[in-house]
Amino acid sequence: MLRVFLAFSVVLFALGCGGSDFTTVQGTVTYDGKPLTNGYVTILPDGEGESASGQIGSDGRFTLTTFNATDGVKPGKYKVRIASYLSEAKMNDPTSGKPAIPEKYFDVAKSGLTVTIAGKSQTLDLNLPKE
């Protein structure tokens, strides 16, 4: 009987520890209908919690992570910041590093973008209009 109880306890413990309260978040980011080709998408919690970020690939796709490359994002409400450049910033060259999007998107307080993360997986399509 004790063995059954211990085995049952181990199974319950494993289920409790093995479950993830993170959401897998992938998406694309476009500006004026065209995918951004570099940069980062960062989300900051609207309140307490951890931020998450993901690098924008050459096709505009990104995957958001919090602590490691495979964990995802805790469910909740977030503000969004996007950084992307037309050219790489170079030391001693003030003409390099020109933003690919309006500078307001670089600042979470000015971007006006918010998202709600929920469920086991979610797709975010961030479509930034040309201004």
Rosetta constraint file for C-alpha pairs under 8 A:
AtomPair CA 1 CA 5 HARMONIC 6.28 0.50
AtomPair CA 2 CA 6 HARMONIC 6.12 0.50
AtomPair CA 3 CA 7 HARMONIC 5.99 0.50
AtomPair CA 4 CA 8 HARMONIC 6.00 0.50
AtomPair CA 5 CA 9 HARMONIC 6.06 0.50
AtomPair CA 6 CA 10 HARMONIC 6.16 0.50
AtomPair CA 7 CA 11 HARMONIC 6.31 0.50
AtomPair CA 8 CA 12 HARMONIC 6.26 0.50
AtomPair CA 9 CA 13 HARMONIC 6.07 0.50
AtomPair CA 10 CA 14 HARMONIC 6.07 0.50
AtomPair CA 11 CA 15 HARMONIC 6.18 0.50
AtomPair CA 12 CA 16 HARMONIC 6.12 0.50
AtomPair CA 13 CA 17 HARMONIC 6.11 0.50
AtomPair CA 14 CA 18 HARMONIC 5.60 0.50
AtomPair CA 15 CA 19 HARMONIC 6.10 0.50
AtomPair CA 21 CA 74 HARMONIC 6.37 0.50
AtomPair CA 21 CA 75 HARMONIC 7.54 0.50
AtomPair CA 22 CA 71 HARMONIC 6.53 0.50
AtomPair CA 22 CA 72 HARMONIC 5.41 0.50
AtomPair CA 22 CA 73 HARMONIC 4.99 0.50
AtomPair CA 22 CA 74 HARMONIC 4.59 0.50
AtomPair CA 22 CA 75 HARMONIC 6.60 0.50
AtomPair CA 22 CA 120 HARMONIC 7.04 0.50
AtomPair CA 23 CA 71 HARMONIC 7.89 0.50
AtomPair CA 23 CA 72 HARMONIC 5.24 0.50
AtomPair CA 23 CA 73 HARMONIC 5.04 0.50
AtomPair CA 23 CA 74 HARMONIC 6.06 0.50
AtomPair CA 23 CA 75 HARMONIC 6.43 0.50
AtomPair CA 23 CA 117 HARMONIC 7.16 0.50
AtomPair CA 23 CA 118 HARMONIC 6.62 0.50
AtomPair CA 23 CA 119 HARMONIC 6.09 0.50
AtomPair CA 23 CA 120 HARMONIC 4.70 0.50
AtomPair CA 23 CA 121 HARMONIC 5.10 0.50
AtomPair CA 23 CA 122 HARMONIC 6.97 0.50
AtomPair CA 24 CA 63 HARMONIC 7.94 0.50
AtomPair CA 24 CA 64 HARMONIC 7.52 0.50
AtomPair CA 24 CA 71 HARMONIC 7.26 0.50
AtomPair CA 24 CA 72 HARMONIC 4.60 0.50
AtomPair CA 24 CA 73 HARMONIC 6.48 0.50
AtomPair CA 24 CA 120 HARMONIC 6.21 0.50
AtomPair CA 24 CA 121 HARMONIC 4.44 0.50
AtomPair CA 24 CA 122 HARMONIC 6.19 0.50
AtomPair CA 25 CA 63 HARMONIC 5.84 0.50
AtomPair CA 25 CA 64 HARMONIC 5.53 0.50
AtomPair CA 25 CA 65 HARMONIC 7.84 0.50
AtomPair CA 25 CA 72 HARMONIC 6.11 0.50
AtomPair CA 25 CA 73 HARMONIC 6.84 0.50
AtomPair CA 25 CA 121 HARMONIC 5.85 0.50
AtomPair CA 25 CA 122 HARMONIC 4.95 0.50
AtomPair CA 25 CA 123 HARMONIC 5.80 0.50
AtomPair CA 25 CA 124 HARMONIC 7.06 0.50
AtomPair CA 26 CA 61 HARMONIC 7.33 0.50
AtomPair CA 26 CA 62 HARMONIC 5.70 0.50
AtomPair CA 26 CA 63 HARMONIC 4.35 0.50
AtomPair CA 26 CA 64 HARMONIC 6.34 0.50
AtomPair CA 26 CA 122 HARMONIC 6.59 0.50
AtomPair CA 26 CA 123 HARMONIC 5.09 0.50
AtomPair CA 26 CA 124 HARMONIC 6.19 0.50
AtomPair CA 27 CA 61 HARMONIC 5.55 0.50
AtomPair CA 27 CA 62 HARMONIC 5.51 0.50
AtomPair CA 27 CA 63 HARMONIC 6.58 0.50
AtomPair CA 27 CA 123 HARMONIC 5.04 0.50
AtomPair CA 27 CA 124 HARMONIC 4.45 0.50
AtomPair CA 27 CA 125 HARMONIC 5.26 0.50
AtomPair CA 27 CA 126 HARMONIC 7.55 0.50
AtomPair CA 28 CA 35 HARMONIC 7.28 0.50
AtomPair CA 28 CA 60 HARMONIC 5.11 0.50
AtomPair CA 28 CA 61 HARMONIC 4.25 0.50
AtomPair CA 28 CA 62 HARMONIC 6.05 0.50
AtomPair CA 28 CA 124 HARMONIC 6.60 0.50
AtomPair CA 28 CA 125 HARMONIC 4.99 0.50
AtomPair CA 28 CA 126 HARMONIC 6.20 0.50
AtomPair CA 29 CA 35 HARMONIC 5.88 0.50
AtomPair CA 29 CA 36 HARMONIC 6.13 0.50
AtomPair CA 29 CA 56 HARMONIC 7.81 0.50
AtomPair CA 29 CA 60 HARMONIC 5.34 0.50
AtomPair CA 29 CA 61 HARMONIC 6.59 0.50
AtomPair CA 29 CA 62 HARMONIC 7.85 0.50
AtomPair CA 29 CA 125 HARMONIC 5.94 0.50
AtomPair CA 29 CA 126 HARMONIC 4.61 0.50
AtomPair CA 29 CA 127 HARMONIC 5.83 0.50
AtomPair CA 29 CA 128 HARMONIC 7.51 0.50
AtomPair CA 30 CA 34 HARMONIC 5.01 0.50
AtomPair CA 30 CA 35 HARMONIC 4.10 0.50
AtomPair CA 30 CA 36 HARMONIC 5.38 0.50
AtomPair CA 30 CA 60 HARMONIC 6.61 0.50
AtomPair CA 30 CA 126 HARMONIC 6.34 0.50
AtomPair CA 30 CA 127 HARMONIC 4.92 0.50
AtomPair CA 30 CA 128 HARMONIC 5.91 0.50
AtomPair CA 31 CA 35 HARMONIC 6.33 0.50
AtomPair CA 31 CA 36 HARMONIC 6.49 0.50
AtomPair CA 31 CA 101 HARMONIC 6.93 0.50
AtomPair CA 31 CA 127 HARMONIC 6.08 0.50
AtomPair CA 31 CA 128 HARMONIC 4.63 0.50
AtomPair CA 31 CA 129 HARMONIC 5.86 0.50
AtomPair CA 31 CA 130 HARMONIC 6.47 0.50
AtomPair CA 32 CA 127 HARMONIC 7.58 0.50
AtomPair CA 32 CA 128 HARMONIC 6.30 0.50
AtomPair CA 32 CA 129 HARMONIC 5.03 0.50
AtomPair CA 32 CA 130 HARMONIC 4.88 0.50
AtomPair CA 33 CA 127 HARMONIC 7.02 0.50
AtomPair CA 33 CA 128 HARMONIC 7.74 0.50
AtomPair CA 33 CA 129 HARMONIC 7.50 0.50
AtomPair CA 35 CA 58 HARMONIC 7.96 0.50
AtomPair CA 35 CA 59 HARMONIC 6.09 0.50
AtomPair CA 35 CA 60 HARMONIC 4.54 0.50
AtomPair CA 36 CA 56 HARMONIC 7.25 0.50
AtomPair CA 36 CA 57 HARMONIC 7.93 0.50
AtomPair CA 36 CA 58 HARMONIC 7.10 0.50
AtomPair CA 36 CA 59 HARMONIC 7.08 0.50
AtomPair CA 36 CA 60 HARMONIC 4.83 0.50
AtomPair CA 36 CA 84 HARMONIC 7.10 0.50
AtomPair CA 36 CA 100 HARMONIC 7.77 0.50
AtomPair CA 37 CA 56 HARMONIC 6.51 0.50
AtomPair CA 37 CA 57 HARMONIC 5.76 0.50
AtomPair CA 37 CA 58 HARMONIC 4.01 0.50
AtomPair CA 37 CA 59 HARMONIC 5.88 0.50
AtomPair CA 37 CA 60 HARMONIC 5.39 0.50
AtomPair CA 37 CA 84 HARMONIC 7.78 0.50
AtomPair CA 38 CA 55 HARMONIC 7.24 0.50
AtomPair CA 38 CA 56 HARMONIC 4.94 0.50
AtomPair CA 38 CA 57 HARMONIC 5.65 0.50
AtomPair CA 38 CA 58 HARMONIC 5.97 0.50
AtomPair CA 38 CA 60 HARMONIC 7.27 0.50
AtomPair CA 38 CA 84 HARMONIC 5.67 0.50
AtomPair CA 38 CA 85 HARMONIC 6.89 0.50
AtomPair CA 39 CA 55 HARMONIC 5.90 0.50
AtomPair CA 39 CA 56 HARMONIC 5.17 0.50
AtomPair CA 39 CA 57 HARMONIC 7.80 0.50
AtomPair CA 39 CA 82 HARMONIC 7.41 0.50
AtomPair CA 39 CA 83 HARMONIC 5.24 0.50
AtomPair CA 39 CA 84 HARMONIC 4.20 0.50
AtomPair CA 39 CA 85 HARMONIC 6.74 0.50
AtomPair CA 40 CA 53 HARMONIC 6.80 0.50
AtomPair CA 40 CA 54 HARMONIC 5.61 0.50
AtomPair CA 40 CA 55 HARMONIC 4.47 0.50
AtomPair CA 40 CA 56 HARMONIC 5.32 0.50
AtomPair CA 40 CA 82 HARMONIC 5.80 0.50
AtomPair CA 40 CA 83 HARMONIC 5.35 0.50
AtomPair CA 40 CA 84 HARMONIC 6.67 0.50
AtomPair CA 41 CA 53 HARMONIC 5.48 0.50
AtomPair CA 41 CA 54 HARMONIC 5.42 0.50
AtomPair CA 41 CA 55 HARMONIC 6.49 0.50
AtomPair CA 41 CA 56 HARMONIC 6.92 0.50
AtomPair CA 41 CA 62 HARMONIC 7.51 0.50
AtomPair CA 41 CA 64 HARMONIC 7.70 0.50
AtomPair CA 41 CA 80 HARMONIC 7.22 0.50
AtomPair CA 41 CA 81 HARMONIC 5.96 0.50
AtomPair CA 41 CA 82 HARMONIC 4.63 0.50
AtomPair CA 41 CA 83 HARMONIC 6.68 0.50
AtomPair CA 42 CA 51 HARMONIC 7.14 0.50
AtomPair CA 42 CA 52 HARMONIC 5.77 0.50
AtomPair CA 42 CA 53 HARMONIC 4.16 0.50
AtomPair CA 42 CA 54 HARMONIC 6.60 0.50
AtomPair CA 42 CA 64 HARMONIC 7.84 0.50
AtomPair CA 42 CA 80 HARMONIC 5.91 0.50
AtomPair CA 42 CA 81 HARMONIC 5.13 0.50
AtomPair CA 42 CA 82 HARMONIC 6.27 0.50
AtomPair CA 43 CA 51 HARMONIC 5.58 0.50
AtomPair CA 43 CA 52 HARMONIC 5.40 0.50
AtomPair CA 43 CA 53 HARMONIC 6.21 0.50
AtomPair CA 43 CA 78 HARMONIC 5.70 0.50
AtomPair CA 43 CA 79 HARMONIC 5.50 0.50
AtomPair CA 43 CA 80 HARMONIC 4.56 0.50
AtomPair CA 43 CA 81 HARMONIC 6.18 0.50
AtomPair CA 44 CA 50 HARMONIC 6.98 0.50
AtomPair CA 44 CA 51 HARMONIC 4.48 0.50
AtomPair CA 44 CA 52 HARMONIC 6.79 0.50
AtomPair CA 44 CA 78 HARMONIC 5.24 0.50
AtomPair CA 44 CA 79 HARMONIC 5.26 0.50
AtomPair CA 44 CA 80 HARMONIC 6.51 0.50
AtomPair CA 44 CA 108 HARMONIC 7.79 0.50
AtomPair CA 45 CA 49 HARMONIC 5.76 0.50
AtomPair CA 45 CA 50 HARMONIC 6.47 0.50
AtomPair CA 45 CA 51 HARMONIC 6.04 0.50
AtomPair CA 45 CA 76 HARMONIC 7.21 0.50
AtomPair CA 45 CA 77 HARMONIC 6.02 0.50
AtomPair CA 45 CA 78 HARMONIC 4.31 0.50
AtomPair CA 45 CA 79 HARMONIC 6.31 0.50
AtomPair CA 46 CA 76 HARMONIC 7.98 0.50
AtomPair CA 46 CA 77 HARMONIC 5.60 0.50
AtomPair CA 46 CA 78 HARMONIC 5.04 0.50
AtomPair CA 46 CA 79 HARMONIC 6.32 0.50
AtomPair CA 50 CA 66 HARMONIC 6.97 0.50
AtomPair CA 50 CA 74 HARMONIC 7.83 0.50
AtomPair CA 51 CA 66 HARMONIC 6.36 0.50
AtomPair CA 52 CA 64 HARMONIC 5.89 0.50
AtomPair CA 52 CA 65 HARMONIC 5.20 0.50
AtomPair CA 52 CA 66 HARMONIC 4.37 0.50
AtomPair CA 52 CA 67 HARMONIC 7.87 0.50
AtomPair CA 52 CA 72 HARMONIC 7.88 0.50
AtomPair CA 52 CA 73 HARMONIC 6.39 0.50
AtomPair CA 53 CA 63 HARMONIC 7.69 0.50
AtomPair CA 53 CA 64 HARMONIC 4.88 0.50
AtomPair CA 53 CA 65 HARMONIC 5.62 0.50
AtomPair CA 53 CA 66 HARMONIC 6.71 0.50
AtomPair CA 54 CA 62 HARMONIC 5.57 0.50
AtomPair CA 54 CA 63 HARMONIC 5.19 0.50
AtomPair CA 54 CA 64 HARMONIC 4.48 0.50
AtomPair CA 54 CA 65 HARMONIC 6.33 0.50
AtomPair CA 55 CA 62 HARMONIC 5.69 0.50
AtomPair CA 55 CA 63 HARMONIC 7.16 0.50
AtomPair CA 55 CA 64 HARMONIC 7.98 0.50
AtomPair CA 56 CA 60 HARMONIC 5.59 0.50
AtomPair CA 56 CA 61 HARMONIC 5.56 0.50
AtomPair CA 56 CA 62 HARMONIC 4.85 0.50
AtomPair CA 57 CA 61 HARMONIC 5.34 0.50
AtomPair CA 57 CA 62 HARMONIC 6.30 0.50
AtomPair CA 63 CA 72 HARMONIC 7.94 0.50
AtomPair CA 64 CA 72 HARMONIC 5.86 0.50
AtomPair CA 64 CA 73 HARMONIC 6.74 0.50
AtomPair CA 65 CA 69 HARMONIC 5.93 0.50
AtomPair CA 65 CA 70 HARMONIC 6.56 0.50
AtomPair CA 65 CA 71 HARMONIC 5.77 0.50
AtomPair CA 65 CA 72 HARMONIC 4.37 0.50
AtomPair CA 65 CA 73 HARMONIC 5.87 0.50
AtomPair CA 66 CA 71 HARMONIC 6.50 0.50
AtomPair CA 66 CA 72 HARMONIC 5.99 0.50
AtomPair CA 66 CA 73 HARMONIC 5.84 0.50
AtomPair CA 67 CA 71 HARMONIC 6.68 0.50
AtomPair CA 73 CA 117 HARMONIC 7.51 0.50
AtomPair CA 74 CA 117 HARMONIC 7.32 0.50
AtomPair CA 75 CA 116 HARMONIC 7.34 0.50
AtomPair CA 75 CA 117 HARMONIC 4.70 0.50
AtomPair CA 75 CA 118 HARMONIC 4.89 0.50
AtomPair CA 75 CA 119 HARMONIC 7.34 0.50
AtomPair CA 76 CA 116 HARMONIC 5.60 0.50
AtomPair CA 76 CA 117 HARMONIC 5.20 0.50
AtomPair CA 76 CA 118 HARMONIC 6.69 0.50
AtomPair CA 77 CA 114 HARMONIC 7.29 0.50
AtomPair CA 77 CA 115 HARMONIC 5.91 0.50
AtomPair CA 77 CA 116 HARMONIC 4.41 0.50
AtomPair CA 77 CA 117 HARMONIC 6.34 0.50
AtomPair CA 78 CA 114 HARMONIC 5.60 0.50
AtomPair CA 78 CA 115 HARMONIC 5.33 0.50
AtomPair CA 78 CA 116 HARMONIC 6.18 0.50
AtomPair CA 78 CA 117 HARMONIC 7.71 0.50
AtomPair CA 79 CA 108 HARMONIC 6.12 0.50
AtomPair CA 79 CA 109 HARMONIC 7.91 0.50
AtomPair CA 79 CA 112 HARMONIC 7.77 0.50
AtomPair CA 79 CA 113 HARMONIC 5.95 0.50
AtomPair CA 79 CA 114 HARMONIC 4.43 0.50
AtomPair CA 79 CA 115 HARMONIC 6.47 0.50
AtomPair CA 80 CA 108 HARMONIC 5.60 0.50
AtomPair CA 80 CA 111 HARMONIC 6.96 0.50
AtomPair CA 80 CA 112 HARMONIC 7.76 0.50
AtomPair CA 80 CA 113 HARMONIC 5.21 0.50
AtomPair CA 80 CA 114 HARMONIC 5.57 0.50
AtomPair CA 80 CA 115 HARMONIC 7.22 0.50
AtomPair CA 81 CA 105 HARMONIC 5.65 0.50
AtomPair CA 81 CA 106 HARMONIC 5.45 0.50
AtomPair CA 81 CA 107 HARMONIC 5.79 0.50
AtomPair CA 81 CA 108 HARMONIC 4.72 0.50
AtomPair CA 81 CA 111 HARMONIC 6.55 0.50
AtomPair CA 81 CA 113 HARMONIC 7.54 0.50
AtomPair CA 82 CA 105 HARMONIC 5.36 0.50
AtomPair CA 82 CA 106 HARMONIC 5.28 0.50
AtomPair CA 82 CA 107 HARMONIC 7.77 0.50
AtomPair CA 83 CA 99 HARMONIC 7.76 0.50
AtomPair CA 83 CA 101 HARMONIC 7.75 0.50
AtomPair CA 83 CA 105 HARMONIC 6.86 0.50
AtomPair CA 83 CA 106 HARMONIC 5.14 0.50
AtomPair CA 84 CA 99 HARMONIC 5.99 0.50
AtomPair CA 84 CA 100 HARMONIC 5.45 0.50
AtomPair CA 84 CA 101 HARMONIC 6.58 0.50
AtomPair CA 85 CA 97 HARMONIC 5.85 0.50
AtomPair CA 85 CA 98 HARMONIC 5.56 0.50
AtomPair CA 85 CA 99 HARMONIC 4.19 0.50
AtomPair CA 85 CA 100 HARMONIC 4.47 0.50
AtomPair CA 85 CA 101 HARMONIC 7.38 0.50
AtomPair CA 86 CA 97 HARMONIC 6.68 0.50
AtomPair CA 86 CA 98 HARMONIC 5.53 0.50
AtomPair CA 86 CA 99 HARMONIC 5.74 0.50
AtomPair CA 86 CA 100 HARMONIC 4.74 0.50
AtomPair CA 87 CA 96 HARMONIC 5.99 0.50
AtomPair CA 87 CA 97 HARMONIC 4.99 0.50
AtomPair CA 87 CA 98 HARMONIC 5.98 0.50
AtomPair CA 87 CA 99 HARMONIC 7.78 0.50
AtomPair CA 88 CA 96 HARMONIC 6.21 0.50
AtomPair CA 88 CA 97 HARMONIC 4.89 0.50
AtomPair CA 88 CA 98 HARMONIC 7.84 0.50
AtomPair CA 89 CA 93 HARMONIC 7.69 0.50
AtomPair CA 89 CA 96 HARMONIC 4.88 0.50
AtomPair CA 89 CA 97 HARMONIC 3.76 0.50
AtomPair CA 89 CA 98 HARMONIC 7.56 0.50
AtomPair CA 90 CA 94 HARMONIC 7.84 0.50
AtomPair CA 90 CA 96 HARMONIC 5.88 0.50
AtomPair CA 90 CA 97 HARMONIC 6.95 0.50
AtomPair CA 99 CA 103 HARMONIC 6.95 0.50
AtomPair CA 101 CA 105 HARMONIC 7.16 0.50
AtomPair CA 102 CA 106 HARMONIC 7.87 0.50
AtomPair CA 102 CA 131 HARMONIC 7.70 0.50
AtomPair CA 103 CA 107 HARMONIC 7.38 0.50
AtomPair CA 104 CA 110 HARMONIC 5.32 0.50
AtomPair CA 104 CA 111 HARMONIC 5.13 0.50
AtomPair CA 105 CA 110 HARMONIC 6.73 0.50
AtomPair CA 105 CA 111 HARMONIC 4.39 0.50
AtomPair CA 105 CA 112 HARMONIC 7.96 0.50
AtomPair CA 106 CA 111 HARMONIC 7.04 0.50
AtomPair CA 107 CA 111 HARMONIC 5.88 0.50
AtomPair CA 108 CA 112 HARMONIC 7.47 0.50
AtomPair CA 108 CA 113 HARMONIC 7.74 0.50
AtomPair CA 117 CA 122 HARMONIC 7.21 0.50
AtomPair CA 118 CA 122 HARMONIC 7.22 0.50
